[in-house]
Amino acid sequence: MDHLKILYLASEVTPFARAGGLGDVTGALPKALKNLNQEIRIIMPKYKSINERKFVLREVIRLREIPVTVNGRTELASVKSAFVPESKVQVYFVEVADFFNRSGLYNDPITNEVYEDNAERFAFFAKAAMETLKTLSWQPDVIHCNDWQTAYVPVYLKTIYHADEFFKGIKTVYTIHNLTSQGSFDKSIAEKIDFDENEVKEDGMFGKEGKLNLTKAAIYFSDHITTVSENYATEILENDETGFSFGPLLKDKGENFEGILNGVDYDIWSPEKNKTLPSNYSIEDMAGKEENKKALLTRLGMPYTEGVPVLTMVSKLTEQKGLDLVIEALPKLMEMDLQLCILGEGDPEIAQTLMDAQIKYAGKLSINVTYDENMSHLFEAGADIFLMPSKYEPCGLNQIFSLRYGTIPVVSPIGGLLDTVEEYDTQIDDGTGFVMEKLTAKSLVDEVVKAITLYKTPEKWQELQKRIMQEDFSWGISAKRYLEIYEKMISA
């Protein structure tokens, strides 16, 4: 099949605007699809925080003042254009009224409260994206939507725009990045976003647990559903808790639901190329890794001792990420000859407990309640062991970054962690990391003990480091899977 025309729709795209892992995926997959010779364009909101000068956003004369109507209310959309850095992927930035001219993407950064009109904000964004396509006269073969903020488009295509010749034959893919964020709103919102109010009842296409649920809407109306790892797809189908009871609905999709593992962008996450690291290194020359370790400890005001392993975490400080297990395991971990450094923001109580522990374990424990992209690279490169005891991890990226940085991951047995880390077998010296047996503090301590035991055997440790650095989780592999889905849908 000749190259396809693909519209990629997302509420955040790295490096323009990012709130989490969603932005990393949406910033990388389109580039990989472009490298497969596809015609792909991105549409995203034009947030206040986007630096127009830095990213060279340009006015597009014919995309000024496009009327967009939702529930009888008409607002004007204006669209600017730029390219994803170091690529030829064009991005359109949509401004509608003052919906995106705010300090945060989804919530107020000062109060941390979600914006009350989020349902309407993204309804206008979805409609504006569709009207932008018409104004451009660019008809994609596929519209690829991501998470609830874009869930409106598959619905609108088959309802409001059903008779519109321009949209005839366009297929939709909807990717569930994380079911903890579903787009659940009061039933009364249906009318305000041009959804059929009759379908908000429990057995309707939009109704779930007494609310209007945008994820449910997208599952019903999209032609194909994906999620971000094969194991997470299985967990959703088989475990009501993990799958938030979406399992039966997704089972009904049959072969039109599957898990495709997220990739990582090795142009950014690579110890050879990374410009932010104090010292670059590679499989051929690992000397720089120890230099990064020294630099990390110096920056954190901790002593460096040769032969003492450094463990790091870059994580939201939440129970979902297993921080309660880390806190429970701390007394045992701190008895060992190791140093633990944690970087991240999250639950204030968890942060405070860790900060208190830092005083008790001075020189052995460093807690940094912030998020800093450059620092996160140093936390990966300067560590010997990386901890990810998550209780819920649809894909996870840090364990994949760790592999490329020659940092041995210790992970929990769930989601994408099981798809990417293979249990190390001491008998045959095979595997890529250490996998906890259960979601307990004891299990975490057990795996750390195993990792440190291996660390004390430098020859085997270096062998393992070099092996994991050769693992390939690049986007090229995932992009080919997505391309197969697009082609299959179109030829069906």
TAWO-V642715 format. One record per run of one state. SS is the DSSP state (~ for helix, > for strand, _ for the rest). FROM is the first residue (numbers start at 1). LEN is the number of residues. If there is no record, write none. Layout:
ss=SS from=FROM len=LEN
ss=SS from=FROM len=LEN
This chain:
ss=_ from=1 len=4
ss=> from=5 len=5
ss=_ from=10 len=3
ss=> from=13 len=1
ss=_ from=14 len=3
ss=> from=17 len=1
ss=_ from=18 len=3
ss=~ from=21 len=15
ss=_ from=36 len=3
ss=> from=39 len=7
ss=_ from=46 len=12
ss=> from=58 len=2
ss=_ from=60 len=1
ss=~ from=61 len=3
ss=_ from=64 len=2
ss=> from=66 len=5
ss=_ from=71 len=2
ss=> from=73 len=11
ss=_ from=84 len=6
ss=> from=90 len=7
ss=_ from=97 len=10
ss=> from=107 len=1
ss=_ from=108 len=6
ss=> from=114 len=1
ss=_ from=115 len=3
ss=~ from=118 len=19
ss=_ from=137 len=5
ss=> from=142 len=5
ss=_ from=147 len=1
ss=~ from=148 len=3
ss=_ from=151 len=1
ss=~ from=152 len=7
ss=_ from=159 len=6
ss=~ from=165 len=3
ss=_ from=168 len=3
ss=> from=171 len=6
ss=_ from=177 len=7
ss=> from=184 len=2
ss=_ from=186 len=3
ss=~ from=189 len=4
ss=_ from=193 len=4
ss=~ from=197 len=4
ss=_ from=201 len=6
ss=> from=207 len=2
ss=_ from=209 len=2
ss=> from=211 len=3
ss=~ from=214 len=8
ss=_ from=222 len=2
ss=> from=224 len=4
ss=_ from=228 len=2
ss=~ from=230 len=9
ss=_ from=239 len=1
ss=~ from=240 len=4
ss=_ from=244 len=3
ss=~ from=247 len=5
ss=_ from=252 len=2
ss=~ from=254 len=3
ss=> from=257 len=3
ss=_ from=260 len=4
ss=> from=264 len=1
ss=_ from=265 len=22
ss=~ from=287 len=13
ss=_ from=300 len=9
ss=> from=309 len=6
ss=_ from=315 len=2
ss=> from=317 len=1
ss=_ from=318 len=1
ss=~ from=319 len=3
ss=_ from=322 len=1
ss=~ from=323 len=13
ss=_ from=336 len=2
ss=> from=338 len=6
ss=_ from=344 len=2
ss=> from=346 len=1
ss=_ from=347 len=1
ss=~ from=348 len=13
ss=_ from=361 len=4
ss=> from=365 len=4
ss=_ from=369 len=4
ss=~ from=373 len=9
ss=_ from=382 len=3
ss=> from=385 len=4
ss=_ from=389 len=9
ss=~ from=398 len=7
ss=_ from=405 len=3
ss=> from=408 len=4
ss=_ from=412 len=3
ss=~ from=415 len=6
ss=_ from=421 len=2
ss=> from=423 len=1
ss=_ from=424 len=1
ss=> from=425 len=1
ss=_ from=426 len=4
ss=> from=430 len=1
ss=_ from=431 len=2
ss=> from=433 len=3
ss=_ from=436 len=5
ss=~ from=441 len=15
ss=_ from=456 len=2
ss=~ from=458 len=11
ss=_ from=469 len=5
ss=> from=474 len=1
ss=~ from=475 len=17
ss=_ from=492 len=1
